[in-house]
Amino acid sequence: MTPIATLTFSPSLDSATVTDKIYPEGKLRCEQPVFEPGGGGINVARAIRLLGGKAMAIFPAGGPTGEHLVNLLTAEGLTVSVEHTRDWTRQNLHVLARTSGEQYRFVMPGASLQAEEIHGLRQKIAALPAQSLLVISGSLPPGMDVADLVDMLVFAKQNRLRCVVDSSGPALAAAVTEGGLALIKPNLAELGELTGLSLDSPTAIVAAARSLITRRACRLVVVSLGPQGALAVSAEQSLQVVPPPVKHLSTVGAGDSMVGAMCLKLAEGADLVEMVRYGVAAGTAATLRHGTQLCDPQATAALYQQLCISR
């Protein structure tokens, strides 16, 4: 199987707790917090491991929060490659209000990256075997702009790595403009922004996605459609995969689970149909779990058999 590595520029230590209800000014008595690793690429690597694959997580980490993050990942059995930073890794907070069932997510700014720390991440990429799959996922932290991301992509392609980018806004736009990507996973709004085309029908969505492939921005486009699954497009074919109706408990880990599952199949050399089926199954499985939990492999396998495919 093709080796897989993930790159997270803005990881986090996520703490989750429960309180009866949330109201202003008063003290909110909470349960003992549960700590989990956070950050797009890190969670993609974790999802791949949960599904029986292997991936190395490359990320910066600093301070006691960064040390806690690394310890959590190594305890899970994940292979990590860490660039130690001056700034402490951020800590996010997720609170569930028991009486209403509402979730509150408090997301802090990422730790700033210095030029030498970005260079350190480049060197870790340089050590990856040629033809490895490099999954760049998540937001950019302070001290890093889209030019740094493009430089990283150029460097990765020069080292003959196959790049997957799961980001948003200017970062995704810059990656698509640079081009040569193996896979991107925009939602409908992001696809419209990337192409400037109308998306008023399934045919128009396929045409917009294929325009990115035609201009060599990427080889595969998987358009996330939320509860309606995903629309996958290559140069030769297109298909929509729709999951069965389920009761969603949380959508927090769905996107990373979907990307992890698709990248695992991509690394195994699976075709487009199997890749997107497995991705939608894993993403849907993650919605059946509370909080920030990722896909359950048994639920993923069961949902894989229940998907509807239309071409």
DAHU-V107533 format. One record per residue. N is the residue number from 1. RES is the residue in one letter. PHI is phi in radians with two decimals (none if undefined). NEAR is the number of other ideal C-beta (glycine too) atoms within 10 Angstrom. Layout:
n = <N;N>
res = <RES;RES>
phi = <PHI;PHI>
near = <NEAR;NEAR>
This chain:
n = <1;2;3;4;5;6;7;8;9;10;11;12;13;14;15;16;17;18;19;20;21;22;23;24;25;26;27;28;29;30;31;32;33;34;35;36;37;38;39;40;41;42;43;44;45;46;47;48;49;50;51;52;53;54;55;56;57;58;59;60;61;62;63;64;65;66;67;68;69;70;71;72;73;74;75;76;77;78;79;80;81;82;83;84;85;86;87;88;89;90;91;92;93;94;95;96;97;98;99;100;101;102;103;104;105;106;107;108;109;110;111;112;113;114;115;116;117;118;119;120;121;122;123;124;125;126;127;128;129;130;131;132;133;134;135;136;137;138;139;140;141;142;143;144;145;146;147;148;149;150;151;152;153;154;155;156;157;158;159;160;161;162;163;164;165;166;167;168;169;170;171;172;173;174;175;176;177;178;179;180;181;182;183;184;185;186;187;188;189;190;191;192;193;194;195;196;197;198;199;200;201;202;203;204;205;206;207;208;209;210;211;212;213;214;215;216;217;218;219;220;221;222;223;224;225;226;227;228;229;230;231;232;233;234;235;236;237;238;239;240;241;242;243;244;245;246;247;248;249;250;251;252;253;254;255;256;257;258;259;260;261;262;263;264;265;266;267;268;269;270;271;272;273;274;275;276;277;278;279;280;281;282;283;284;285;286;287;288;289;290;291;292;293;294;295;296;297;298;299;300;301;302;303;304;305;306;307;308;309;310;311>
res = <M;T;P;I;A;T;L;T;F;S;P;S;L;D;S;A;T;V;T;D;K;I;Y;P;E;G;K;L;R;C;E;Q;P;V;F;E;P;G;G;G;G;I;N;V;A;R;A;I;R;L;L;G;G;K;A;M;A;I;F;P;A;G;G;P;T;G;E;H;L;V;N;L;L;T;A;E;G;L;T;V;S;V;E;H;T;R;D;W;T;R;Q;N;L;H;V;L;A;R;T;S;G;E;Q;Y;R;F;V;M;P;G;A;S;L;Q;A;E;E;I;H;G;L;R;Q;K;I;A;A;L;P;A;Q;S;L;L;V;I;S;G;S;L;P;P;G;M;D;V;A;D;L;V;D;M;L;V;F;A;K;Q;N;R;L;R;C;V;V;D;S;S;G;P;A;L;A;A;A;V;T;E;G;G;L;A;L;I;K;P;N;L;A;E;L;G;E;L;T;G;L;S;L;D;S;P;T;A;I;V;A;A;A;R;S;L;I;T;R;R;A;C;R;L;V;V;V;S;L;G;P;Q;G;A;L;A;V;S;A;E;Q;S;L;Q;V;V;P;P;P;V;K;H;L;S;T;V;G;A;G;D;S;M;V;G;A;M;C;L;K;L;A;E;G;A;D;L;V;E;M;V;R;Y;G;V;A;A;G;T;A;A;T;L;R;H;G;T;Q;L;C;D;P;Q;A;T;A;A;L;Y;Q;Q;L;C;I;S;R>
phi = <none;-1.09;-1.09;-2.12;-2.28;-2.05;-2.20;-2.08;-1.49;-2.30;-1.27;-2.61;-1.75;-1.71;-1.94;-2.20;-2.57;-2.28;-2.35;-1.09;-2.71;-1.92;-2.56;-1.31;1.29;-1.24;-1.35;-1.74;-1.33;-2.02;-1.32;-0.99;-1.24;-1.92;-1.80;-2.41;-1.17;-2.45;2.10;-0.94;-1.12;-1.05;-1.21;-1.08;-1.11;-1.13;-1.11;-1.04;-1.13;-1.04;-1.55;1.66;-1.71;-2.24;-2.65;-1.69;-1.75;-1.81;-2.88;-1.52;-2.70;-2.62;1.25;-1.04;-1.17;-1.15;-1.12;-1.08;-1.03;-1.07;-1.10;-1.09;-1.22;-1.17;-1.14;-1.34;1.59;-1.50;-1.38;-2.18;-2.31;-1.93;-1.71;-1.33;-2.10;-1.22;-1.29;-1.26;-1.08;-1.17;-2.17;-1.68;-2.26;-2.07;-2.16;-1.79;-1.51;-1.07;-1.19;-1.74;1.34;-1.40;-1.89;-2.09;-2.04;-1.84;-1.88;-1.55;-1.11;-1.20;-1.17;-1.16;-1.88;-1.47;-1.00;-1.23;-1.30;-1.10;-1.08;-1.07;-1.15;-1.05;-1.16;-1.21;-1.14;-1.09;-1.43;-1.31;-1.11;-1.01;1.29;-1.10;-1.59;-1.93;-1.81;-1.74;-2.42;1.94;-1.52;-1.65;-1.50;-0.99;1.58;-2.30;-2.03;-1.13;-1.11;-1.14;-1.11;-1.10;-1.01;-1.13;-1.13;-1.03;-1.09;-1.10;-1.19;-1.10;-1.59;1.07;-1.73;-1.66;-1.84;-2.01;-2.13;-2.17;-2.48;-2.64;1.05;-1.04;-1.13;-1.13;-1.07;-1.16;-1.14;-1.17;-1.10;-1.11;1.40;1.29;-1.51;-1.39;-2.79;-2.31;-2.32;-1.37;-1.54;-1.08;-1.08;-1.18;-1.09;-1.09;-1.17;-1.22;-1.87;1.21;-1.82;-1.26;-2.13;-1.61;-2.76;-0.99;-1.10;-1.19;-1.14;-1.08;-1.10;-1.14;-1.09;-1.20;-1.13;-1.21;-1.20;-1.08;-1.52;1.14;-1.21;-2.80;-1.58;-2.33;-2.17;-2.05;-1.57;-1.30;-2.03;1.13;-1.09;-1.50;1.51;-2.67;-1.98;-1.83;-2.35;-2.15;-1.15;-1.80;-2.60;-2.56;-2.77;-1.97;-1.98;-2.01;-1.40;-1.23;-1.12;-2.38;-1.55;-1.39;-1.66;-2.84;-1.82;-1.06;-1.64;-1.17;-1.09;-1.17;-1.11;-1.10;-1.12;-1.04;-1.12;-1.14;-1.18;-1.06;-1.21;-1.07;-1.19;-1.47;1.44;-1.20;-1.40;-1.07;-1.08;-1.13;-1.07;-1.30;-1.03;-1.17;-1.12;-1.15;-1.07;-1.19;-1.09;-1.17;-1.04;-1.13;-1.26;-1.47;-1.99;-1.35;1.09;-1.73;-1.16;-1.61;-1.12;-1.60;-1.12;-1.18;-1.13;-1.07;-1.11;-1.18;-1.18;-0.97;-1.42;-1.87;-1.35;-1.78;-2.02;-2.19;-2.05>
near = <10;14;16;25;24;33;31;28;29;24;29;25;25;25;19;22;15;16;17;13;11;14;9;5;5;8;6;14;7;15;13;6;14;13;15;23;26;27;31;25;28;28;29;33;34;28;31;28;20;22;22;8;18;15;25;20;28;27;30;29;24;21;18;11;20;24;16;17;29;21;12;18;22;12;9;14;9;20;14;17;18;21;19;13;23;13;20;15;26;23;19;17;15;22;19;19;16;11;9;10;8;11;17;11;13;10;13;13;10;23;25;16;25;14;10;10;21;19;11;18;24;15;11;16;20;12;12;21;11;9;11;20;22;26;31;26;25;26;17;19;21;12;17;23;12;18;9;19;23;15;13;22;21;12;15;22;16;9;17;11;22;22;23;27;25;28;24;14;12;12;22;20;15;19;26;22;12;19;13;15;22;17;23;25;25;24;15;16;10;19;22;16;15;21;21;8;14;11;18;8;9;12;10;14;24;20;17;22;27;17;17;22;16;10;12;10;19;23;16;22;27;27;23;22;16;13;12;13;27;23;23;27;26;18;10;8;12;21;17;21;24;18;21;12;7;14;6;14;15;17;13;23;24;23;20;31;31;29;29;35;31;32;30;28;22;24;21;13;10;15;11;19;15;15;25;28;26;26;30;31;27;33;31;27;31;31;21;18;19;12;18;21;18;26;29;18;15;9;18;25;14;13;23;18;9;12;17;11;14;11;7>
